[in-house]
Amino acid sequence: MDGTDLGALLRRHRQEADLTLEDLAGASGVSDRGIGDIERGVSRGPQHRTVVALADALALADVDRERLLRAARDGRRRAPVGEPHALPL
């Protein structure tokens, strides 16, 4: 990722579009709580279709849309899980 997290990126685009959380929620079909959670970093890797709906509602240019999608994809990455350990009997 380029160092910009999803929440900050989404908030910047929303503010540049002069939209409130409620405005963006109405235009995208994503709840205002869900959008707020993304912006605050509570939800760092929302589903692809959620980010597409937000990008569509914001009418983002292709480069900005891809940056938003990449930030969400990066947020969904999880650390590798270690080997399972046997439980004591």
PDB file of N, CA, C and O in Angstrom, chain B, residues numbered from 101:
ATOM      1  N   MET B 101       0.835  -1.168   0.000  1.00  0.00           N
ATOM      2  CA  MET B 101       0.000   0.000   0.000  1.00  0.00           C
ATOM      3  C   MET B 101       0.883   1.235   0.000  1.00  0.00           C
ATOM      4  O   MET B 101       2.063   1.153   0.339  1.00  0.00           O
ATOM      5  N   ASP B 102       0.325   2.377  -0.376  1.00  0.00           N
ATOM      6  CA  ASP B 102       1.129   3.587  -0.493  1.00  0.00           C
ATOM      7  C   ASP B 102       1.202   4.385   0.802  1.00  0.00           C
ATOM      8  O   ASP B 102       1.633   5.538   0.782  1.00  0.00           O
ATOM      9  N   GLY B 103       0.792   3.802   1.929  1.00  0.00           N
ATOM     10  CA  GLY B 103       0.891   4.504   3.196  1.00  0.00           C
ATOM     11  C   GLY B 103      -0.386   5.223   3.602  1.00  0.00           C
ATOM     12  O   GLY B 103      -0.454   5.770   4.703  1.00  0.00           O
ATOM     13  N   THR B 104      -1.391   5.237   2.751  1.00  0.00           N
ATOM     14  CA  THR B 104      -2.655   5.872   3.074  1.00  0.00           C
ATOM     15  C   THR B 104      -3.640   4.800   3.489  1.00  0.00           C
ATOM     16  O   THR B 104      -3.906   3.871   2.728  1.00  0.00           O
ATOM     17  N   ASP B 105      -4.190   4.921   4.702  1.00  0.00           N
ATOM     18  CA  ASP B 105      -5.133   3.893   5.119  1.00  0.00           C
ATOM     19  C   ASP B 105      -6.519   4.170   4.541  1.00  0.00           C
ATOM     20  O   ASP B 105      -6.840   5.290   4.144  1.00  0.00           O
ATOM     21  N   LEU B 106      -7.315   3.128   4.508  1.00  0.00           N
ATOM     22  CA  LEU B 106      -8.644   3.185   3.903  1.00  0.00           C
ATOM     23  C   LEU B 106      -9.512   4.258   4.537  1.00  0.00           C
ATOM     24  O   LEU B 106     -10.161   5.027   3.829  1.00  0.00           O
ATOM     25  N   GLY B 107      -9.529   4.317   5.859  1.00  0.00           N
ATOM     26  CA  GLY B 107     -10.389   5.278   6.538  1.00  0.00           C
ATOM     27  C   GLY B 107     -10.072   6.722   6.186  1.00  0.00           C
ATOM     28  O   GLY B 107     -10.973   7.510   5.897  1.00  0.00           O
ATOM     29  N   ALA B 108      -8.803   7.062   6.211  1.00  0.00           N
ATOM     30  CA  ALA B 108      -8.396   8.430   5.881  1.00  0.00           C
ATOM     31  C   ALA B 108      -8.702   8.754   4.425  1.00  0.00           C
ATOM     32  O   ALA B 108      -9.119   9.865   4.099  1.00  0.00           O
ATOM     33  N   LEU B 109      -8.493   7.788   3.569  1.00  0.00           N
ATOM     34  CA  LEU B 109      -8.749   7.975   2.140  1.00  0.00           C
ATOM     35  C   LEU B 109     -10.239   8.196   1.884  1.00  0.00           C
ATOM     36  O   LEU B 109     -10.620   9.106   1.148  1.00  0.00           O
ATOM     37  N   LEU B 110     -11.070   7.365   2.492  1.00  0.00           N
ATOM     38  CA  LEU B 110     -12.517   7.497   2.315  1.00  0.00           C
ATOM     39  C   LEU B 110     -13.005   8.834   2.851  1.00  0.00           C
ATOM     40  O   LEU B 110     -13.790   9.518   2.193  1.00  0.00           O
ATOM     41  N   ARG B 111     -12.549   9.210   4.039  1.00  0.00           N
ATOM     42  CA  ARG B 111     -12.975  10.488   4.628  1.00  0.00           C
ATOM     43  C   ARG B 111     -12.573  11.656   3.730  1.00  0.00           C
ATOM     44  O   ARG B 111     -13.355  12.583   3.519  1.00  0.00           O
ATOM     45  N   ARG B 112     -11.355  11.605   3.205  1.00  0.00           N
ATOM     46  CA  ARG B 112     -10.901  12.697   2.336  1.00  0.00           C
ATOM     47  C   ARG B 112     -11.794  12.818   1.104  1.00  0.00           C
ATOM     48  O   ARG B 112     -12.208  13.920   0.743  1.00  0.00           O
ATOM     49  N   HIS B 113     -12.093  11.687   0.457  1.00  0.00           N
ATOM     50  CA  HIS B 113     -12.953  11.727  -0.739  1.00  0.00           C
ATOM     51  C   HIS B 113     -14.365  12.205  -0.391  1.00  0.00           C
ATOM     52  O   HIS B 113     -14.970  12.960  -1.152  1.00  0.00           O
ATOM     53  N   ARG B 114     -14.882  11.772   0.745  1.00  0.00           N
ATOM     54  CA  ARG B 114     -16.229  12.188   1.152  1.00  0.00           C
ATOM     55  C   ARG B 114     -16.270  13.692   1.411  1.00  0.00           C
ATOM     56  O   ARG B 114     -17.202  14.377   0.989  1.00  0.00           O
ATOM     57  N   GLN B 115     -15.260  14.196   2.105  1.00  0.00           N
ATOM     58  CA  GLN B 115     -15.221  15.627   2.401  1.00  0.00           C
ATOM     59  C   GLN B 115     -14.999  16.453   1.138  1.00  0.00           C
ATOM     60  O   GLN B 115     -15.582  17.525   0.983  1.00  0.00           O
ATOM     61  N   GLU B 116     -14.151  15.950   0.229  1.00  0.00           N
ATOM     62  CA  GLU B 116     -13.938  16.657  -1.036  1.00  0.00           C
ATOM     63  C   GLU B 116     -15.222  16.722  -1.855  1.00  0.00           C
ATOM     64  O   GLU B 116     -15.441  17.679  -2.597  1.00  0.00           O
ATOM     65  N   ALA B 117     -16.072  15.703  -1.720  1.00  0.00           N
ATOM     66  CA  ALA B 117     -17.359  15.678  -2.422  1.00  0.00           C
ATOM     67  C   ALA B 117     -18.418  16.486  -1.668  1.00  0.00           C
ATOM     68  O   ALA B 117     -19.557  16.601  -2.118  1.00  0.00           O
ATOM     69  N   ASP B 118     -18.029  17.047  -0.513  1.00  0.00           N
ATOM     70  CA  ASP B 118     -18.922  17.846   0.328  1.00  0.00           C
ATOM     71  C   ASP B 118     -20.158  17.049   0.746  1.00  0.00           C
ATOM     72  O   ASP B 118     -21.285  17.541   0.691  1.00  0.00           O
ATOM     73  N   LEU B 119     -19.912  15.793   1.170  1.00  0.00           N
ATOM     74  CA  LEU B 119     -20.989  14.912   1.612  1.00  0.00           C
ATOM     75  C   LEU B 119     -20.851  14.615   3.102  1.00  0.00           C
ATOM     76  O   LEU B 119     -19.742  14.463   3.616  1.00  0.00           O
ATOM     77  N   THR B 120     -21.978  14.536   3.781  1.00  0.00           N
ATOM     78  CA  THR B 120     -21.981  14.058   5.157  1.00  0.00           C
ATOM     79  C   THR B 120     -21.980  12.531   5.122  1.00  0.00           C
ATOM     80  O   THR B 120     -22.159  11.925   4.065  1.00  0.00           O
ATOM     81  N   LEU B 121     -21.776  11.918   6.282  1.00  0.00           N
ATOM     82  CA  LEU B 121     -21.889  10.458   6.366  1.00  0.00           C
ATOM     83  C   LEU B 121     -23.271  10.015   5.891  1.00  0.00           C
ATOM     84  O   LEU B 121     -23.401   9.030   5.165  1.00  0.00           O
ATOM     85  N   GLU B 122     -24.292  10.746   6.303  1.00  0.00           N
ATOM     86  CA  GLU B 122     -25.662  10.397   5.935  1.00  0.00           C
ATOM     87  C   GLU B 122     -25.883  10.530   4.434  1.00  0.00           C
ATOM     88  O   GLU B 122     -26.558   9.697   3.830  1.00  0.00           O
ATOM     89  N   ASP B 123     -25.315  11.581   3.825  1.00  0.00           N
ATOM     90  CA  ASP B 123     -25.432  11.757   2.373  1.00  0.00           C
ATOM     91  C   ASP B 123     -24.813  10.576   1.632  1.00  0.00           C
ATOM     92  O   ASP B 123     -25.415  10.018   0.714  1.00  0.00           O
ATOM     93  N   LEU B 124     -23.602  10.205   2.046  1.00  0.00           N
ATOM     94  CA  LEU B 124     -22.911   9.100   1.381  1.00  0.00           C
ATOM     95  C   LEU B 124     -23.642   7.787   1.623  1.00  0.00           C
ATOM     96  O   LEU B 124     -23.708   6.937   0.735  1.00  0.00           O
ATOM     97  N   ALA B 125     -24.186   7.622   2.815  1.00  0.00           N
ATOM     98  CA  ALA B 125     -24.952   6.407   3.111  1.00  0.00           C
ATOM     99  C   ALA B 125     -26.158   6.301   2.181  1.00  0.00           C
ATOM    100  O   ALA B 125     -26.429   5.236   1.625  1.00  0.00           O
ATOM    101  N   GLY B 126     -26.867   7.390   2.019  1.00  0.00           N
ATOM    102  CA  GLY B 126     -28.035   7.388   1.143  1.00  0.00           C
ATOM    103  C   GLY B 126     -27.682   7.116  -0.308  1.00  0.00           C
ATOM    104  O   GLY B 126     -28.412   6.418  -1.011  1.00  0.00           O
ATOM    105  N   ALA B 127     -26.571   7.662  -0.750  1.00  0.00           N
ATOM    106  CA  ALA B 127     -26.157   7.500  -2.150  1.00  0.00           C
ATOM    107  C   ALA B 127     -25.566   6.128  -2.433  1.00  0.00           C
ATOM    108  O   ALA B 127     -25.645   5.640  -3.561  1.00  0.00           O
ATOM    109  N   SER B 128     -24.972   5.501  -1.418  1.00  0.00           N
ATOM    110  CA  SER B 128     -24.257   4.238  -1.643  1.00  0.00           C
ATOM    111  C   SER B 128     -25.020   2.995  -1.193  1.00  0.00           C
ATOM    112  O   SER B 128     -24.756   1.892  -1.672  1.00  0.00           O
ATOM    113  N   GLY B 129     -25.962   3.173  -0.276  1.00  0.00           N
ATOM    114  CA  GLY B 129     -26.639   2.019   0.295  1.00  0.00           C
ATOM    115  C   GLY B 129     -25.870   1.384   1.441  1.00  0.00           C
ATOM    116  O   GLY B 129     -26.285   0.353   1.971  1.00  0.00           O
ATOM    117  N   VAL B 130     -24.754   1.988   1.828  1.00  0.00           N
ATOM    118  CA  VAL B 130     -23.957   1.521   2.965  1.00  0.00           C
ATOM    119  C   VAL B 130     -24.392   2.350   4.173  1.00  0.00           C
ATOM    120  O   VAL B 130     -24.552   3.566   4.058  1.00  0.00           O
ATOM    121  N   SER B 131     -24.582   1.719   5.312  1.00  0.00           N
ATOM    122  CA  SER B 131     -25.071   2.455   6.484  1.00  0.00           C
ATOM    123  C   SER B 131     -24.081   3.536   6.913  1.00  0.00           C
ATOM    124  O   SER B 131     -22.872   3.415   6.711  1.00  0.00           O
ATOM    125  N   ASP B 132     -24.627   4.596   7.512  1.00  0.00           N
ATOM    126  CA  ASP B 132     -23.740   5.654   8.004  1.00  0.00           C
ATOM    127  C   ASP B 132     -22.837   5.120   9.112  1.00  0.00           C
ATOM    128  O   ASP B 132     -21.697   5.566   9.248  1.00  0.00           O
ATOM    129  N   ARG B 133     -23.329   4.177   9.900  1.00  0.00           N
ATOM    130  CA  ARG B 133     -22.482   3.563  10.925  1.00  0.00           C
ATOM    131  C   ARG B 133     -21.334   2.785  10.277  1.00  0.00           C
ATOM    132  O   ARG B 133     -20.193   2.862  10.732  1.00  0.00           O
ATOM    133  N   GLY B 134     -21.638   2.040   9.220  1.00  0.00           N
ATOM    134  CA  GLY B 134     -20.601   1.284   8.511  1.00  0.00           C
ATOM    135  C   GLY B 134     -19.537   2.199   7.927  1.00  0.00           C
ATOM    136  O   GLY B 134     -18.344   1.907   8.004  1.00  0.00           O
ATOM    137  N   ILE B 135     -19.976   3.304   7.343  1.00  0.00           N
ATOM    138  CA  ILE B 135     -19.030   4.266   6.772  1.00  0.00           C
ATOM    139  C   ILE B 135     -18.181   4.879   7.884  1.00  0.00           C
ATOM    140  O   ILE B 135     -16.966   5.016   7.742  1.00  0.00           O
ATOM    141  N   GLY B 136     -18.826   5.243   8.986  1.00  0.00           N
ATOM    142  CA  GLY B 136     -18.091   5.800  10.124  1.00  0.00           C
ATOM    143  C   GLY B 136     -17.070   4.817  10.673  1.00  0.00           C
ATOM    144  O   GLY B 136     -15.955   5.201  11.027  1.00  0.00           O
ATOM    145  N   ASP B 137     -17.455   3.538  10.744  1.00  0.00           N
ATOM    146  CA  ASP B 137     -16.518   2.510  11.221  1.00  0.00           C
ATOM    147  C   ASP B 137     -15.302   2.403  10.305  1.00  0.00           C
ATOM    148  O   ASP B 137     -14.177   2.236  10.776  1.00  0.00           O
ATOM    149  N   ILE B 138     -15.530   2.501   9.004  1.00  0.00           N
ATOM    150  CA  ILE B 138     -14.406   2.454   8.056  1.00  0.00           C
ATOM    151  C   ILE B 138     -13.511   3.671   8.268  1.00  0.00           C
ATOM    152  O   ILE B 138     -12.290   3.542   8.359  1.00  0.00           O
ATOM    153  N   GLU B 139     -14.117   4.844   8.345  1.00  0.00           N
ATOM    154  CA  GLU B 139     -13.336   6.075   8.491  1.00  0.00           C
ATOM    155  C   GLU B 139     -12.536   6.107   9.791  1.00  0.00           C
ATOM    156  O   GLU B 139     -11.435   6.657   9.823  1.00  0.00           O
ATOM    157  N   ARG B 140     -13.070   5.531  10.852  1.00  0.00           N
ATOM    158  CA  ARG B 140     -12.368   5.520  12.146  1.00  0.00           C
ATOM    159  C   ARG B 140     -11.386   4.368  12.272  1.00  0.00           C
ATOM    160  O   ARG B 140     -10.654   4.287  13.258  1.00  0.00           O
ATOM    161  N   GLY B 141     -11.358   3.475  11.289  1.00  0.00           N
ATOM    162  CA  GLY B 141     -10.420   2.357  11.331  1.00  0.00           C
ATOM    163  C   GLY B 141     -10.931   1.157  12.101  1.00  0.00           C
ATOM    164  O   GLY B 141     -10.185   0.202  12.318  1.00  0.00           O
ATOM    165  N   VAL B 142     -12.194   1.186  12.521  1.00  0.00           N
ATOM    166  CA  VAL B 142     -12.784   0.041  13.213  1.00  0.00           C
ATOM    167  C   VAL B 142     -12.951  -1.107  12.223  1.00  0.00           C
ATOM    168  O   VAL B 142     -12.707  -2.268  12.550  1.00  0.00           O
ATOM    169  N   SER B 143     -13.369  -0.762  11.011  1.00  0.00           N
ATOM    170  CA  SER B 143     -13.495  -1.738   9.925  1.00  0.00           C
ATOM    171  C   SER B 143     -12.440  -1.384   8.885  1.00  0.00           C
ATOM    172  O   SER B 143     -12.593  -0.408   8.151  1.00  0.00           O
ATOM    173  N   ARG B 144     -11.374  -2.172   8.820  1.00  0.00           N
ATOM    174  CA  ARG B 144     -10.256  -1.827   7.929  1.00  0.00           C
ATOM    175  C   ARG B 144     -10.288  -2.559   6.603  1.00  0.00           C
ATOM    176  O   ARG B 144      -9.566  -2.191   5.677  1.00  0.00           O
ATOM    177  N   GLY B 145     -11.114  -3.593   6.494  1.00  0.00           N
ATOM    178  CA  GLY B 145     -11.160  -4.368   5.260  1.00  0.00           C
ATOM    179  C   GLY B 145     -12.572  -4.763   4.889  1.00  0.00           C
ATOM    180  O   GLY B 145     -12.898  -5.950   4.884  1.00  0.00           O
ATOM    181  N   PRO B 146     -13.428  -3.783   4.575  1.00  0.00           N
ATOM    182  CA  PRO B 146     -14.805  -4.114   4.224  1.00  0.00           C
ATOM    183  C   PRO B 146     -14.871  -4.939   2.936  1.00  0.00           C
ATOM    184  O   PRO B 146     -13.899  -5.022   2.185  1.00  0.00           O
ATOM    185  N   GLN B 147     -16.019  -5.538   2.701  1.00  0.00           N
ATOM    186  CA  GLN B 147     -16.199  -6.352   1.506  1.00  0.00           C
ATOM    187  C   GLN B 147     -16.004  -5.514   0.247  1.00  0.00           C
ATOM    188  O   GLN B 147     -16.237  -4.305   0.236  1.00  0.00           O
ATOM    189  N   HIS B 148     -15.573  -6.191  -0.803  1.00  0.00           N
ATOM    190  CA  HIS B 148     -15.314  -5.536  -2.087  1.00  0.00           C
ATOM    191  C   HIS B 148     -16.545  -4.766  -2.565  1.00  0.00           C
ATOM    192  O   HIS B 148     -16.433  -3.617  -2.992  1.00  0.00           O
ATOM    193  N   ARG B 149     -17.713  -5.395  -2.493  1.00  0.00           N
ATOM    194  CA  ARG B 149     -18.928  -4.740  -3.003  1.00  0.00           C
ATOM    195  C   ARG B 149     -19.268  -3.476  -2.219  1.00  0.00           C
ATOM    196  O   ARG B 149     -19.858  -2.548  -2.772  1.00  0.00           O
ATOM    197  N   THR B 150     -18.904  -3.430  -0.944  1.00  0.00           N
ATOM    198  CA  THR B 150     -19.129  -2.236  -0.135  1.00  0.00           C
ATOM    199  C   THR B 150     -18.265  -1.088  -0.638  1.00  0.00           C
ATOM    200  O   THR B 150     -18.737   0.041  -0.777  1.00  0.00           O
ATOM    201  N   VAL B 151     -17.010  -1.382  -0.907  1.00  0.00           N
ATOM    202  CA  VAL B 151     -16.087  -0.346  -1.382  1.00  0.00           C
ATOM    203  C   VAL B 151     -16.479   0.116  -2.784  1.00  0.00           C
ATOM    204  O   VAL B 151     -16.378   1.302  -3.098  1.00  0.00           O
ATOM    205  N   VAL B 152     -16.924  -0.812  -3.623  1.00  0.00           N
ATOM    206  CA  VAL B 152     -17.391  -0.450  -4.965  1.00  0.00           C
ATOM    207  C   VAL B 152     -18.593   0.489  -4.861  1.00  0.00           C
ATOM    208  O   VAL B 152     -18.665   1.478  -5.590  1.00  0.00           O
ATOM    209  N   ALA B 153     -19.532   0.192  -3.969  1.00  0.00           N
ATOM    210  CA  ALA B 153     -20.706   1.049  -3.789  1.00  0.00           C
ATOM    211  C   ALA B 153     -20.301   2.449  -3.328  1.00  0.00           C
ATOM    212  O   ALA B 153     -20.863   3.443  -3.787  1.00  0.00           O
ATOM    213  N   LEU B 154     -19.331   2.524  -2.427  1.00  0.00           N
ATOM    214  CA  LEU B 154     -18.848   3.826  -1.959  1.00  0.00           C
ATOM    215  C   LEU B 154     -18.148   4.587  -3.079  1.00  0.00           C
ATOM    216  O   LEU B 154     -18.374   5.783  -3.259  1.00  0.00           O
ATOM    217  N   ALA B 155     -17.301   3.894  -3.827  1.00  0.00           N
ATOM    218  CA  ALA B 155     -16.586   4.533  -4.940  1.00  0.00           C
ATOM    219  C   ALA B 155     -17.567   5.034  -5.991  1.00  0.00           C
ATOM    220  O   ALA B 155     -17.395   6.126  -6.532  1.00  0.00           O
ATOM    221  N   ASP B 156     -18.603   4.236  -6.285  1.00  0.00           N
ATOM    222  CA  ASP B 156     -19.619   4.652  -7.257  1.00  0.00           C
ATOM    223  C   ASP B 156     -20.353   5.899  -6.770  1.00  0.00           C
ATOM    224  O   ASP B 156     -20.556   6.844  -7.532  1.00  0.00           O
ATOM    225  N   ALA B 157     -20.749   5.896  -5.499  1.00  0.00           N
ATOM    226  CA  ALA B 157     -21.484   7.032  -4.945  1.00  0.00           C
ATOM    227  C   ALA B 157     -20.633   8.300  -4.930  1.00  0.00           C
ATOM    228  O   ALA B 157     -21.154   9.407  -5.063  1.00  0.00           O
ATOM    229  N   LEU B 158     -19.328   8.132  -4.768  1.00  0.00           N
ATOM    230  CA  LEU B 158     -18.414   9.277  -4.763  1.00  0.00           C
ATOM    231  C   LEU B 158     -17.990   9.687  -6.170  1.00  0.00           C
ATOM    232  O   LEU B 158     -17.333  10.713  -6.348  1.00  0.00           O
ATOM    233  N   ALA B 159     -18.364   8.887  -7.171  1.00  0.00           N
ATOM    234  CA  ALA B 159     -17.996   9.138  -8.570  1.00  0.00           C
ATOM    235  C   ALA B 159     -16.488   9.353  -8.712  1.00  0.00           C
ATOM    236  O   ALA B 159     -16.035  10.316  -9.330  1.00  0.00           O
ATOM    237  N   LEU B 160     -15.727   8.431  -8.124  1.00  0.00           N
ATOM    238  CA  LEU B 160     -14.271   8.560  -8.132  1.00  0.00           C
ATOM    239  C   LEU B 160     -13.687   8.308  -9.513  1.00  0.00           C
ATOM    240  O   LEU B 160     -14.188   7.481 -10.275  1.00  0.00           O
ATOM    241  N   ALA B 161     -12.630   9.026  -9.818  1.00  0.00           N
ATOM    242  CA  ALA B 161     -11.853   8.772 -11.032  1.00  0.00           C
ATOM    243  C   ALA B 161     -11.212   7.393 -10.900  1.00  0.00           C
ATOM    244  O   ALA B 161     -11.037   6.890  -9.790  1.00  0.00           O
ATOM    245  N   ASP B 162     -10.866   6.788 -12.024  1.00  0.00           N
ATOM    246  CA  ASP B 162     -10.317   5.427 -12.023  1.00  0.00           C
ATOM    247  C   ASP B 162      -9.137   5.267 -11.070  1.00  0.00           C
ATOM    248  O   ASP B 162      -9.068   4.280 -10.338  1.00  0.00           O
ATOM    249  N   VAL B 163      -8.219   6.210 -11.068  1.00  0.00           N
ATOM    250  CA  VAL B 163      -7.027   6.089 -10.220  1.00  0.00           C
ATOM    251  C   VAL B 163      -7.406   6.143  -8.736  1.00  0.00           C
ATOM    252  O   VAL B 163      -6.847   5.401  -7.928  1.00  0.00           O
ATOM    253  N   ASP B 164      -8.345   7.010  -8.376  1.00  0.00           N
ATOM    254  CA  ASP B 164      -8.780   7.110  -6.982  1.00  0.00           C
ATOM    255  C   ASP B 164      -9.587   5.887  -6.567  1.00  0.00           C
ATOM    256  O   ASP B 164      -9.480   5.414  -5.436  1.00  0.00           O
ATOM    257  N   ARG B 165     -10.388   5.385  -7.487  1.00  0.00           N
ATOM    258  CA  ARG B 165     -11.176   4.178  -7.234  1.00  0.00           C
ATOM    259  C   ARG B 165     -10.250   2.992  -6.954  1.00  0.00           C
ATOM    260  O   ARG B 165     -10.462   2.243  -6.001  1.00  0.00           O
ATOM    261  N   GLU B 166      -9.234   2.829  -7.784  1.00  0.00           N
ATOM    262  CA  GLU B 166      -8.294   1.721  -7.601  1.00  0.00           C
ATOM    263  C   GLU B 166      -7.528   1.867  -6.289  1.00  0.00           C
ATOM    264  O   GLU B 166      -7.271   0.872  -5.612  1.00  0.00           O
ATOM    265  N   ARG B 167      -7.166   3.076  -5.930  1.00  0.00           N
ATOM    266  CA  ARG B 167      -6.454   3.317  -4.667  1.00  0.00           C
ATOM    267  C   ARG B 167      -7.340   2.931  -3.474  1.00  0.00           C
ATOM    268  O   ARG B 167      -6.863   2.332  -2.510  1.00  0.00           O
ATOM    269  N   LEU B 168      -8.623   3.277  -3.544  1.00  0.00           N
ATOM    270  CA  LEU B 168      -9.551   2.927  -2.472  1.00  0.00           C
ATOM    271  C   LEU B 168      -9.728   1.408  -2.383  1.00  0.00           C
ATOM    272  O   LEU B 168      -9.721   0.842  -1.290  1.00  0.00           O
ATOM    273  N   LEU B 169      -9.885   0.758  -3.531  1.00  0.00           N
ATOM    274  CA  LEU B 169     -10.032  -0.702  -3.554  1.00  0.00           C
ATOM    275  C   LEU B 169      -8.772  -1.395  -3.031  1.00  0.00           C
ATOM    276  O   LEU B 169      -8.862  -2.384  -2.304  1.00  0.00           O
ATOM    277  N   ARG B 170      -7.609  -0.879  -3.398  1.00  0.00           N
ATOM    278  CA  ARG B 170      -6.344  -1.463  -2.938  1.00  0.00           C
ATOM    279  C   ARG B 170      -6.198  -1.309  -1.423  1.00  0.00           C
ATOM    280  O   ARG B 170      -5.747  -2.230  -0.741  1.00  0.00           O
ATOM    281  N   ALA B 171      -6.579  -0.146  -0.904  1.00  0.00           N
ATOM    282  CA  ALA B 171      -6.492   0.077   0.541  1.00  0.00           C
ATOM    283  C   ALA B 171      -7.402  -0.896   1.293  1.00  0.00           C
ATOM    284  O   ALA B 171      -7.027  -1.406   2.349  1.00  0.00           O
ATOM    285  N   ALA B 172      -8.587  -1.152   0.757  1.00  0.00           N
ATOM    286  CA  ALA B 172      -9.499  -2.116   1.395  1.00  0.00           C
ATOM    287  C   ALA B 172      -8.940  -3.526   1.313  1.00  0.00           C
ATOM    288  O   ALA B 172      -9.010  -4.286   2.279  1.00  0.00           O
ATOM    289  N   ARG B 173      -8.392  -3.870   0.174  1.00  0.00           N
ATOM    290  CA  ARG B 173      -7.795  -5.206  -0.009  1.00  0.00           C
ATOM    291  C   ARG B 173      -6.639  -5.395   0.970  1.00  0.00           C
ATOM    292  O   ARG B 173      -6.511  -6.452   1.587  1.00  0.00           O
ATOM    293  N   ASP B 174      -5.809  -4.382   1.111  1.00  0.00           N
ATOM    294  CA  ASP B 174      -4.689  -4.460   2.051  1.00  0.00           C
ATOM    295  C   ASP B 174      -5.193  -4.595   3.487  1.00  0.00           C
ATOM    296  O   ASP B 174      -4.567  -5.274   4.301  1.00  0.00           O
ATOM    297  N   GLY B 175      -6.304  -3.962   3.797  1.00  0.00           N
ATOM    298  CA  GLY B 175      -6.874  -4.053   5.134  1.00  0.00           C
ATOM    299  C   GLY B 175      -7.427  -5.428   5.455  1.00  0.00           C
ATOM    300  O   GLY B 175      -7.532  -5.799   6.624  1.00  0.00           O
ATOM    301  N   ARG B 176      -7.783  -6.189   4.421  1.00  0.00           N
ATOM    302  CA  ARG B 176      -8.311  -7.545   4.624  1.00  0.00           C
ATOM    303  C   ARG B 176      -7.219  -8.581   4.810  1.00  0.00           C
ATOM    304  O   ARG B 176      -7.504  -9.701   5.234  1.00  0.00           O
ATOM    305  N   ARG B 177      -5.995  -8.241   4.508  1.00  0.00           N
ATOM    306  CA  ARG B 177      -4.900  -9.210   4.656  1.00  0.00           C
ATOM    307  C   ARG B 177      -4.712  -9.555   6.120  1.00  0.00           C
ATOM    308  O   ARG B 177      -4.752  -8.687   6.991  1.00  0.00           O
ATOM    309  N   ARG B 178      -4.512 -10.809   6.367  1.00  0.00           N
ATOM    310  CA  ARG B 178      -4.326 -11.277   7.733  1.00  0.00           C
ATOM    311  C   ARG B 178      -2.935 -11.869   7.874  1.00  0.00           C
ATOM    312  O   ARG B 178      -2.356 -12.379   6.914  1.00  0.00           O
ATOM    313  N   ALA B 179      -2.417 -11.791   9.077  1.00  0.00           N
ATOM    314  CA  ALA B 179      -1.118 -12.412   9.359  1.00  0.00           C
ATOM    315  C   ALA B 179      -1.275 -13.923   9.229  1.00  0.00           C
ATOM    316  O   ALA B 179      -2.331 -14.467   9.553  1.00  0.00           O
ATOM    317  N   PRO B 180      -0.240 -14.598   8.759  1.00  0.00           N
ATOM    318  CA  PRO B 180      -0.330 -16.052   8.637  1.00  0.00           C
ATOM    319  C   PRO B 180      -0.567 -16.698   9.998  1.00  0.00           C
ATOM    320  O   PRO B 180      -0.054 -16.253  11.024  1.00  0.00           O
ATOM    321  N   VAL B 181      -1.341 -17.734   9.966  1.00  0.00           N
ATOM    322  CA  VAL B 181      -1.646 -18.468  11.191  1.00  0.00           C
ATOM    323  C   VAL B 181      -0.548 -19.485  11.423  1.00  0.00           C
ATOM    324  O   VAL B 181      -0.104 -20.153  10.489  1.00  0.00           O
ATOM    325  N   GLY B 182      -0.110 -19.603  12.666  1.00  0.00           N
ATOM    326  CA  GLY B 182       0.945 -20.561  13.002  1.00  0.00           C
ATOM    327  C   GLY B 182       0.436 -21.993  12.972  1.00  0.00           C
ATOM    328  O   GLY B 182      -0.753 -22.249  12.786  1.00  0.00           O
ATOM    329  N   GLU B 183       1.339 -22.887  13.154  1.00  0.00           N
ATOM    330  CA  GLU B 183       1.003 -24.310  13.198  1.00  0.00           C
ATOM    331  C   GLU B 183       0.128 -24.584  14.418  1.00  0.00           C
ATOM    332  O   GLU B 183       0.346 -24.004  15.481  1.00  0.00           O
ATOM    333  N   PRO B 184      -0.854 -25.458  14.271  1.00  0.00           N
ATOM    334  CA  PRO B 184      -1.685 -25.791  15.431  1.00  0.00           C
ATOM    335  C   PRO B 184      -0.872 -26.560  16.468  1.00  0.00           C
ATOM    336  O   PRO B 184       0.039 -27.316  16.133  1.00  0.00           O
ATOM    337  N   HIS B 185      -1.214 -26.355  17.695  1.00  0.00           N
ATOM    338  CA  HIS B 185      -0.540 -27.043  18.796  1.00  0.00           C
ATOM    339  C   HIS B 185      -1.485 -28.089  19.370  1.00  0.00           C
ATOM    340  O   HIS B 185      -2.696 -27.879  19.439  1.00  0.00           O
ATOM    341  N   ALA B 186      -0.920 -29.205  19.776  1.00  0.00           N
ATOM    342  CA  ALA B 186      -1.721 -30.250  20.407  1.00  0.00           C
ATOM    343  C   ALA B 186      -2.169 -29.771  21.782  1.00  0.00           C
ATOM    344  O   ALA B 186      -1.402 -29.159  22.525  1.00  0.00           O
ATOM    345  N   LEU B 187      -3.403 -30.058  22.099  1.00  0.00           N
ATOM    346  CA  LEU B 187      -3.919 -29.700  23.416  1.00  0.00           C
ATOM    347  C   LEU B 187      -3.549 -30.785  24.413  1.00  0.00           C
ATOM    348  O   LEU B 187      -3.561 -31.969  24.076  1.00  0.00           O
ATOM    349  N   PRO B 188      -3.220 -30.393  25.634  1.00  0.00           N
ATOM    350  CA  PRO B 188      -2.899 -31.416  26.647  1.00  0.00           C
ATOM    351  C   PRO B 188      -4.148 -32.226  26.983  1.00  0.00           C
ATOM    352  O   PRO B 188      -5.262 -31.700  26.994  1.00  0.00           O
ATOM    353  N   LEU B 189      -3.946 -33.491  27.252  1.00  0.00           N
ATOM    354  CA  LEU B 189      -5.070 -34.376  27.602  1.00  0.00           C
ATOM    355  C   LEU B 189      -5.275 -34.464  29.067  1.00  0.00           C
ATOM    356  O   LEU B 189      -6.177 -35.166  29.524  1.00  0.00           O
TER     357      LEU B 189
END
